[in-house]
Amino acid sequence: MRHRNFNQVSWEKYLIPTNSFVNSFLDKNGDAVFNQIALNIDNAVRLNKNSLAFIVHSNAQSIVVIDKKDYITVLNECIKWFVKKENYEKCSEIDNIKKRYFDKNIKVRKRKKELKLI
């Protein structure tokens, strides 16, 4: 098995469209990329991970790293992407991730047991 060495880069390099390569890549793969990132942040927070790392493209020579302090910012970028694509259902799912973990003002409501009369 051949080992590959990867450089570590910040998430902004591949997730904020700043050049034609990133624009082209996100136009083709943005929905899948941003969806996976939101799901991975959800898992990372649930498992109390300090960061998450992933390879955006199989030919890339870099690993994208998202630090815990940037989770909210990246989730906001995911929402921006899906608003631009008018996929409001996905925006709602990502917003729920944000609320579940990061909004300290929201209390989780527990369901009350319902008694049924026979």
N, C-alpha and C positions, 0 to 999 in steps of 0.2 A: 504494500500500500504506500502510495506516495504522499508525503506530508507537504502541506502548503503553509506558507507563512502569510499572515494577514496584518495589515496596518489597522490601527484603531482610529476611527474618525467619529466626530460628533454627528448627531442625528440631522443637524441642519444641512449638511452637505448633500444628502440624498432626499430629504423630505420637504425642503423649501425650494421651489423651482427658481434657480438663479442663473441657469445657463440652458442652452438648447438641448444638451444631452439629458439633463434632469427633466426638463419639460417633456421631451419625447418619451422618456421612460415612464413618467407619471401618467401621461395621456394614455398609454397602453396598459399600464399595470396599477395605476393609482388606487382603484377601488379595492383590489385584493391586498395591496400593500398596507393601506391605511386601516382596512378591516382587521388584518392580522396584527398590526401594531396595537390597535385598541384592545383586542383579545389578549395579547401578550402582556400588556400593561395591567389588565384586569387580573391575570394570573400572578404576575410579579407582585402586585400589591397584596393579593390574598396570601401569598407565600412569604411576604415580608422581605422581598429581595431588594438590595440596594441599587441594582441596575439591571438592565437587560441588554443583551447583545444579539445581533442577527446579521445575516448576509442578505443584502437587498437583491442581488442578482448573482447567479452562479458564476459568471465571469468576472465579478468584482474582486479586487484584491484587497478590499477593506471590510472590516467588521464595523457596523454602526452600533454605537453604544448610547443608550438613553439612561441617564442617571435618575435616581429617585426624585431629586429636586425638580426634574424637568417633566415628570409624568403628566402633570396638569397642562403644561404648555403644549406638549405633544398631542394630548387628547383634544385640546382646542384646535390644533392644526388639522387633526382628523375630522373634526366637526366642520371646519372651514371647507375642507375638500368635499365633504358630502353635501354641504349646502350649495356649493358651486355646481355639483352634479344633480341637485334637487332631489337627493335621496334622504328625505326627512325622517324616514323610519330608522335608518342607520344613525342619523344625528341623535334621535331620541335614545337609542340603545347606548351610544357613547355618553350622552348626558347622564343616563342612569348609572353608568360606571363611575362617573365623576361624583355624583351625589352619594352613591353608596360608600365610597371610601374617603372622599375629601371634603364633603360639606358637613361640618360638625354641628350645624344648626338643625339638621334634619334628624328626627328621631325615627328609628325603625319601628313601624307599627306591627304589633303581634296580632295575629288573628285570634279573635275570641272564639271559644268553643261554642258551637250552637247546639242547643238541646232540641231534639225533635220529639214531638208528641206522636204517640202511636195510636 
